[in-house]
Amino acid sequence: MASQFCVYSSFRPHRRRWATRKWEEGLAAKKITQMPVHYPRYSKADYEKMEEWRIDMLLKEYGFSSNGGTVDEKRAFAMGAFLWPDQL
């Protein structure tokens, strides 16, 4: 039991906070995109009537750039990226 108390008494919470902060700073410096686990569940008809801001948000969520291009180009890209060939 004495060795357990030595291990726990040597725990330094400030070191853990420092390590966590450094890890988060490293992630921010690398600009890591966190990819969602599932593909969006929209049909071709959903994409065809989707507003531009929603397409922009969807592309951004999956790490694609939505800079430039018309809404029709963005819509075509989103359909090509997220729909299976038999759904096109």
Steps between C-alpha positions, in 0.01 A plus 500: 500500500783739573627484142153589368494812714842600367383466143184701559673763710751562220219575252518862393176636355670813364722280279192330358338836419825616337521186286135532396547864405813419296314218320211734415744766376663238277163407353419865434837554333447205266142608419370147524152445361285267702314273257147393587447125520204472264429623151213747476170330423363720227348387172570654162172691527610640839826629351318652202277714723760569775585865574852624433579569866407143592723358225785723623455377858485136388818530295676682784393233751665231287818701440432614144559858393190678377683812383402628160279337246133534441235330705446252216870405503496455877182293476651278229816453708301407811292249303815349349669477839214363709270303271574148379515456121163324488342800677619748240 
